[in-house]
């Protein structure tokens, strides 16, 4: 299938329509970030730039970020952004002047300072002068935390901490050191892991060909070169590695640290090159002496088979290079710096001793000889690092900012652009594939009528907005799949394997809901016959009419609701009696179960609950029977009272349904599915469209934020890098697989919100 990308112009227009139509304009919290910044070649500069970019992308309506670069007397960089504030770390007076200038700006509410001991050595007590004279709240990020401090260092760190609202560290080990070695209060310390980049699945073979590494087993390391990297450990291990794996190539990515170049030139690189010649490794090592653009660097990391982190600095608390590598899906061999010890402790990599080439050789050979082990480590490392994505890091920073502003700062999540890439990647010429492993589609999982029906609705909705002709190809594929699943008696089967054969699962599972979803999808397509090619709606009419004789026999609660929605969208007078018959069955169920404190159709709340009141709302619109309207409103209000808590949604967990007898209303933590959030948004959209009550629109926005990180884990469920949606929110983690159901559910929710804010 030709996977045409969605038009960038259309995506930006859709996104802008949301931002332009916000019903309220919020005052932004202004934050000054005191740090090094690019073009200075420095890991902390890159870190701060990534953090600010993520905050602006995630909470652009909430924060205004102001950069304050730190420079020495010798430095004078040109920055992309206007720099009203600068700190000359070589001049004590500059610290005082900066504090005074920030104090005069009433709009600034918070200062974020990135701390590295080497930054503040040129001026004695300069930092303490700044902190003492600053009248604004300040949060300080410690990039290095040294254990076993002497008395002078301990007192210095404690003084710095006294001035700060919070000290951010990036590992629990660093937090423990501050607690136990510096006697800091636990209330003063916040752990926010080093951010990492979300990446879509990319085939290693394709990337290796791009970089002239075809048929090579690739080892790599990257970062600013210096003796602390201890790359000679790998060089000394390579002869033993090559003896078993002659197709190995070791990539040394990165230029020499500028500070070292100023003081000693290329002494360390020359040493490595000499050692390469001495060990006759010229054909197995490639030096890439450049500060690589981010995209190119990430591609090198993604094509890497084993990443080597060989730092010999026992006190290195955290490494950005390590974070980037593990989040790129590489198997990791690392020395035991605190960051690595914390991340790799659950069998997500291999730890070796400092300066131990023999151990490194054994570890690398073990991984290169065992592809399944490398894949296992890749999966575990991606799961381990998912919470550290920059999107999640920005959420944790934003919550911290909000905490120290006494919750006066309202967090407004920015609506992501619409992205069809993962839906396109999951769709073959036959239909949408059911499951994925992380973001890589799993063709072995086959196809389902459920997924293709929902996908057809979502792409029809997208076509309503975009009129993108590429959507028509997808709609045709999904419609043909629905037709493929229909049998002679009009009923549908659900499960189809990779070989396009119906599986035995069809005869072991109740397919009523699947049939109902197909009617819903067909009806929705027919409702757009004025803008879709005629043959699409005509085919949908034929399929739906063939099914309706069978549909009359359905008594499954949600299946009836799906069919009612489909008939409502079809808008056929001939099928109105069937719509009323199914609606009356729902009414009888409701009347049987409803009591003064339980306004529902069944004696429990399970999955897809919102479709029931929404179906009766559709029935009222079609028939004007006031009883349908009354029950629709009563049941929906009841449902919302159970799942909307403090302006956040918490749908019924699949780990335990909410029983009628559960008077305490305690729901299990986790087990929340994107499809339930999406169905809730669809229902809210219908109620808002019908009654024009702003409370429904506000609940839609609050519910949609669940995908963006407003949930009990404070983690994203939607992945903006792939356009996919994670499969579920569990008690302690997010299920990172991005299958068809969750991805289409997100898109349906996103488009429903788009329609409602027009």
N, C-alpha and C positions, 0 to 999 in steps of 0.2 A: 504494500500500500504506500502511496505517496504521502509522507507526513509533512504537510505544509504547516509551517509555524504560524501562529496567530499574529495578526498585524500588530506591530509595536504601536502604531498610531492609534489603533482602536483600543488597545489595552490602556494606553495613557489617558485617552479620552474618558474611558469608563471609570478609571481611578480618580480622575480629576473631578468627575461629576459628583462623586461622594464628598471629596474634600471641599468643593465649592458649595455644597448644599447642607453643610453642617448647620444645625438649628441654633447652635450656640458657639460663640467665639471665646476661647479661654485665654487667660493671661498665662504666658509661658514663664516657667521658672528659669532664670538665667544662671548658668553655671560656668565658672572659669576653670579651665583645665590647665594646670601648670605642669609642663612636661617638656621633654624634647619632642620634636615633630619632624617628619620628612620635609625637606630633602635630606636632613641629617640622617646618616646611615647608622641606625641604632635600633635595637630590638624594642626598647621601651617606646621609642618614637612610633614604630609601626603598631605596637600594642594600643597606644592611646588613640592613634588615628582610626584603628579598627573599632575601638569602643565608641568613639564619638559618631562614626558613620553608622554603627548599629543603633545607637540611641536615636539618632535623627530618623533613621528608617523605621524604627519601631514605634517611637513616641514623638514624631515630629511636631505634633500639636501641643506637646506638654513641656518640652525643654528647648531652650536656646543655648547652644554650646558655644563658648567663647574660648579661643585658644590663647594661651600665654606661653610662648616658647622659652625654654631655658637655653642660654648660649654662654660660651666662655668669651673672654675678651678677644680671642683670636677669631671667633666665628661671626659670620654675618650672612645668614641664609635668606633666600627669597622664598616666601611661603605662598601657597595658593590662596589662602584666606587672608583677609585684612587682619593685621596684628596690632591692635591698640595697646596691648599689654606685652611686655617682654621682661625677662629676668636675666640680668648679667650675673651669672653665678660666681664670677671672679671679683665682684665689687660688693662690699658690705652695704654701701649706700643704696645700691639697686634694690636690695631686699626691703629696705625701709620705704623707698619710693613706690615700689609695687604695692605694698600693704596700704599705703596712704591713698593711692589711686583707686584701688579696689574699694576701699572704705567709702570713698566719695560717691560711688555709683550705687544709688539706692535700689536699682533694678537687680543687682547681683545678690543672690540669696545663698549661694553655696560655692565653695572652692574645692576642687579635686586636685590633689597633688600626688604625682608619681615619685616615689622615693627610692633612690639607689644611693648607697653610701658614697660611691665615687663622684656623684654629682656635686656634693656639698663639701668636698675636701679643700677647695681652693680658698674659701673664706671662712675663717674661724667664727663659729656661732652665727653665721649669716642666716641659716635656716631658722634658728631659734629666735633671732631678731624679727624675722618675718612673721612667725607664728605668734609671738608675743604682741605685736602691734596690729595684727589683723583682727578686725571686728566682725568678720563674717564666720559662719559655720564652715568648718573644713573637715574633709574626709581624706585620709592619706592611705595610699596603696604602697605597701612594702613589697618590693620585688625581691629583696634578699632579707632573710632572717638568719642571723648568725647564732649558733648554739654556744653555750658556755662562755658568755661574754665576761670580760674583765669589768671591774667596778666602774671605770670611766664610760665604757660603751653602754653598760646597763643603765646608768643614770641618764645618759644622753637619750636613749630610746624612750625611757620613761617620761622624760620631759617633753619629747615630741608627742607622745601619746596623750599626755595631759591636755594638750591644746586641741586635740582632734575629737570630733564627735564619734568617729569610728576609725579603726585601723583595718583596712582590707588586706588579707593575705590570700594566697591562691591554693594552699594545701592545708589539710588538717594537721599535718606534721608541723608546719610553720606556726599554726595557731597554738599547738601544744608547747612549742618552744617559747612563744611569748607569754604563755600562762605560767610555765614552770621555771623558765630561766630568767624572765624579766618581771615576773609578778604582776602582769597586767590583769585587769579584771576581764572575765569572759564576756561581760556586757559590752566591752569596748571593742571586741574583735568580731569581724565578719569574714567568713570564708566564701570567696567567689572565685571559682577556678578560672585559669587562663582561657580566654575565648578561643574558639576554633571555627574553621570555615565549613559550612555545609557544602557537600559536593554531590552532584548527580553521579550515577554509575557510568563509568567509562571503561570500555574494553581495553585491557592491558596490551593485547597484541597490536591493536590499532595505534595506541600511543607509542609503543616501542618502534613501530615502523616509522612513525612521524619523526622520531628523534634518532633514527638510524641505529636502533638497538635490536633489530629483528633477531629472534632466536637467541637472545642473550638472557642470562639470569642476572638481574640487576640488583646490586647493593648500592646504597647511597647514604650520604650524610650532607647536611647543609648548614649554613650560618656564616657569620663573619669569622674568618680564619684567625686563629691565634693558638699559642702553645697549649692553652687550657683545653682545647678541643681534643688534644691527644690522638690525633688521627693516625699517628705512627703505630698505635696499637693494631689498627686494622691492617695497615701495610705489612706488619710483621706476621699477621695471621693469614694473609692472602696466599702465600705459597702452599700451605696445607689445604686451604679451601680450593685453590685451582687444581691441585692434584686430583681431587675428586670431582670437581666441577670446572672443567677447562673453559666452558662457555661463560664464565662469570666476568662481569665488568663492574668496577667500583667507580661511582660518580662522586666527585668532591665538588659540591655546588657552593659557590660563594667567593666573594673577594676578601682580601685581608682586611681586618679591622682598621679603619682609618687612623685611629690613635696609634696603632702599632706601626703603620706605614710612616707616620710622622717621626717616630722615635727610632725605628730600626729598619725601615724599608720592608723588603719582602723576605726577610731572614727566615721566617718560619716556612713560607711556601717553598723557598729554595731548598730548605732542609728536606721537605717532603719529596720534592722532585729528585733530589740526589738519592734519597733512600729508595725511591721507585726504580732508579737506574741500577743501584747496587743490588737490589733484589730481582732485577730483570722482570719488572712488572709493567713495562711500557704498554703492552698490548691489552692489559687488563684494568687499566686505570685511565679515567678521563677527568682532567681538571677543567672546570667551567668557571673561569675567573671573572665572575660578574655578579652584581646584585640584581638578581632576576626579578622581572615583573611578577606580581602575585600569580597571575593565571598560568604563566609558564612554570613557575616553581611548583604549583599544585599539580600540574600535569606530570612533572618529573617524579613527584612523590607518589602519584597514583600508578605510575608504571613500575615503581620500585617493588621488588619481591621481598627484600629484607632491608629495613632501615637500621643504621648503626649509630648509636649515640654513645660516644666513648669519653665523655668529659671526665677529667681527673680532679675536678674541683669538688671536694667533699662537702662543701658548704653551699653549693648552688641549689637554692631552694626550688626554683622552677625554671623551665626552659620553654620558650615559645616554639623553638624548632622541634622539640620533642612533641609538643601538643599538635602542631600542624601535621607531623608525620603520622602519628597514630590515628588522627581523625581522617587521614587520607586512605586508610585501610591497609597500611603496610604492616607486615609482621615486624616486631621490634626486638632488637637486642640492645640492652642498655646497661650502663654502669649504675650503681645504686645511689643516685642522688635522691633526695627526699621526694621530688615530684614523681620520678620513675617508680620508687618503692610504693608509693600510694596508688598509682594508676595501674601498675602491672601486678599487683599483689594477688589478683584473682585469676591467675593463669591467662592473662591477656598479652603476655610477652615473656621474654627470657632475660633474667638479671644475671650479669656477670660481675666479677670483682673489678676494681679499678686496675688499669694497666695490666690486663691479663689476656695477652693475645692467644694463648693456648685455649682458654675457655671460649673466647670469641670464635675461634675456628670451629670448635666442636658444635657450638650453638648454631652457627650459620649453616654448617654442613647438615645438621639435623633438620633444619627447616627447608633447605633446598631439596633435600631428598624426600620430603614428605609434603606434597602439595595440599593434601587434606588438612594437615596440621596448620599450614599457613592460612588456609581458608577459615579454619576454626578460630585462630587467633584474630584474623581480620574481623570476623563477625563479633567476637567478644569485645574487641577494642572499639569498634563502632558503637556498640551498645553502651560501653563504659563512657565513651566520650560524648555521646549525644547530648547529655545535659549541659555540656560546656560550650555548645554552639554559641556564636556571638549573639544570636537572637535571645537565647536564654540568659546569657551574661548581662545583656542590656536590661532584661526584666528584673534581675536581682539587683542591679545598680539602681534602677528606677524605684524599686520598692524601698531600697535603703534611703534614697533621696526623700521619698515621700514620708518615711518614718521620722526623719529628723526635721521635717517641716510640719510635724504634727498632723499628717494626712491632709494638709491644706492643698497640696499639689494633686490635681486630678489627673490620673493616668489615662490618656486617650490613645488607644491602640490605632495605629495607622492601617487602613484597609489595604491589603496587598493587591498588586495588579493581578488580573486574571491570567492564568497560565495553563495552557492545555497540553504542555509537553508530555507529562506523564500519562495522561489519558491517551494521547497519540501513540506513545511508546507501548502502552498496554494493549493496543488495538491492532489486530492483524486484518487481513482482507476478509476473514471469516467472522470475527467478532472480538469482543473485549475479553482478555485473559483474566482468570479469576484471581490469582494470587501473585505476589512478588516476594522475592527475598531481598530485604531492604528495599532498594529501588530498582532492582533487576527483575524483569518480568519472569515468571516461572511458567513456561509453556506446558510443563507436565501437569499443572493444576487444572488445565482444561478451561471450559467456559460454562457460564450459567445464564439461563433466561433472566434471572433476577438482575444480574449486573448489566446485561445488555439493555434491559428495559429501563433501568434507572439512567443508564448512560444516554439513551435516546432522549429521555426527558431533559437531561442536563444540556445536551448539545442543541436541542430545539430551543431551550431558553437562551442559550448563548447566541443562536442565530437571530432570535428576536432582537437582540441588542446590537449585534455586530454586522449582520447581513454578510458574514464572511462565507464565501462560496465553498471554502474548504470544509465547513461544517456539513454541507449537504452530502459529501462523500461519507462522512462518519455516520450521519443519520441513515443513509441508505444501507450501510453495513449492519447497523443495529436492527433496522427494520427487517432486513433479509434474515438475520439470525432468529428473530422472533417468528418469522414465517417458517423457518426451518424446524423450529421446536413444536409447531402445531401439528397435531395428528388429525386423522380423518374425521373423528367425532367432534373436532373443534377444540379439544383440550390441549394443553401444552405440557411438554416435559421440560425439566429444568437443567439437568446435568449432561454436558457433552464433553467427551474427552478430546485429547489433542488430535486424534485421528478422525474427528467429526462423527463419532459414534455415541449413541445414548448409553449411559452407564447404568449399572444395576442400582445405583443410589436413587434413581427415579422411582424404583418400585419398593424402596424401603423407607421413603420419606413422604409426608403429607405435602402435596404440591398445591394446595389451595391458595396459599399466599403468593406463590410464584405466578399462578394463573391470574390472580387479582392484579399483581403488579404489571403484567403484560397488558391487561385491559386499560389500566391507568395510563401507561405509556402510549398506547395506540390512540386513546382518546385525546391525550395532550397533543399528539402530532396532528390529529384531525382538526383541533381547535385553531391550528395555524395554517389552514389550507389556503388562506388568502395570500400568504407570503411564501409558501413552499411550492415546489413543482407539483403539478396536479397528480402525476402518477404516484407520488408518495402517499398523499391522502387517500387516493382511490384504493391503493393496496391495503392501507391500514383499515379502511372501511370494510373491505372484504374479509380481512382476518378477524376483526372484532365481531362482525355479524355471525361468522361461522362459530364463534366461541359462545355466544350468548345463551344458546339452548342449554349448554353445559353449565354456564354460570348461574342459572336459576337454581341449581341444586346445591349451591354452596351455602353453608351456615357458619363457616369459620369467621370469627369476629373481624380480624384485620383484612382478610380476603374480601369480605363484603364491603368494607370501607374503601379499599383500593378500587373495587369495581364501581362503587358509587362515584368516586372521583373521576374515573375514566368516562362514565356515562355523562356526568356533568360537563366535562370538557367536550365530549362528542356532540352534545346539545341536539339530540334527535328526539322529536316528539314520539316516534315509534317505540323508543326504548325507555320512555318516562315511566311506564307502569313497572318495569323491572327495577328502576332506581327507587321508586316508592316502596316496592315490596322489600327490598334489601334494607332501606332506611327504617321501615317499620319493624323489621327483625332486630335492628340495633336498639330501637326505642323499647321494645319488650325486654331486651336484656337489661337495659338501664333501669327500667321500672322494677324489675325483679330484684336487682342488687342495691339500688340506691336507698340510703337511709340519711338521717339528719347529719351525720358526720362522714358519710361515704357517698360521694356523687360520681359513681363510675359504673361501667358496663359489666365488669367482672368483679370477683372478690379479691383481686390482686391487680397490681400495676406491673406490667412486664416490659416488653420491648415495643417500639414503634407506637407508643401510646397516643401521641398527638394526632395520628391519622384518624382516630375515631371521632373526636369532636369536629375535626375539620370536615370529615365526610358528611356529618349531619348539617354542618353549615352549608356545604354544597347542595345538599338535598333541599334545604330551606330556600336557597337562592333559586333553585329550579322549580320548586312547587309552591313556595310561599306558605307552607304549612307551619304555623307558629310554634307547634310543639317541637319540631325539629330545631328551630332557632333557640328555644328555651333550654333544651337539653344540651345543645352544642355549647352554649355559653356557660351553663352550670358545670358541665363536666370539664370544660377547658379551664375554667377558673379553679376548680378543684385540683386539676393536674398541675397547674402553675404553682399553686400553693405548696405542692410537694417537691417541686424540682427547682424553683427559683428561690435562692437563699442569699440574702444580702446583695442583691443585684448581680448575682452570679448563678449560672446554671449548673446543676448537678443531676444529670439524668439517672433514671433507675438503673442500678448496677445489675449486670448479668451474673454477678456472684450471689445474688439473693434478691428475689422480687419483693416488692412491698406488699405485704399481706393485709387484708382488711382488718384482721385482728391485731395488727401491730399498732397499737395506740400510741406507743412512744415515738413512732416515726423515725427510727434510727436506720439509716441506710449504710450498707457496707462501703468502705473506701475502695475506690478503684472499680474496674469492670465497666467503665463508661465507654460507650461506642460512638464514633462519629455519626453513624446513621441516625441514632436517636436524637442527637443535637440537631442534625439537619432536618429531620421530620418536624421537630419542634419549631424551627425557623420557618418551614413551609407553612405550618398551621398559623403561626403568628402573622405571617405575611397575608394569609387569607383573611384573618380576622381584622387586620389593619386595613386592608383594601376594602373590606365590606363596611366597617363601622367608622373608619377614619379616627380612631381613638389613639392618641399619641403614646399611650402606655404600651400598646402592642409594638410600636416602632422602637421604643426604648428597650423593651425586653428583647427584641430582635438583635439590637446592637450589643446588649449585654451578653446574650447567648452566643453570638458569633465570636466574641472575644475569647470564648473557651478554646477555640482553635488556635488563637494567637498567644495563649499563655495564661489567661485568667482562669486558672483551675488549681486544684489542690497541690499540684507539683510545681506550679509557676513555670511550666515548660510548654513550648510550642507543640501543637499536634499537627499543624500544617507545615510542610517543608517548602519554603519559597524557592529553594535552589532547584528542586525537581518538579514542582507543581503537584507533587503527591501529598497524600495525607496519611499519617500514621494510623495503624489499625486499632489502637485503643489506648486508653489512659488507665493504667493499673495503679495499685496502691503506692508502689515505690518507683515505678519506671513507666516509660512510654514504649509500647510495642512498635518497633521501628519499621516493620514491614509495611509497605505502601500498596495494599491491594486495591482491586477495582471498587469494592463496596465503599471503603473509606474515602478514596480519592473522588469518586463520583458524588458521594454524599457532601463532601466539602464544597464541590463546585455548585451543586444544587443550592446549598445554603448561601454561598457567596452571591450567586445570581439572584436569589430571592431577595436578599438585602439590597442588591442593586435596583431591582424593580421597585422596591418599596420607598427608596429615597429619591426616586426621580421626581 
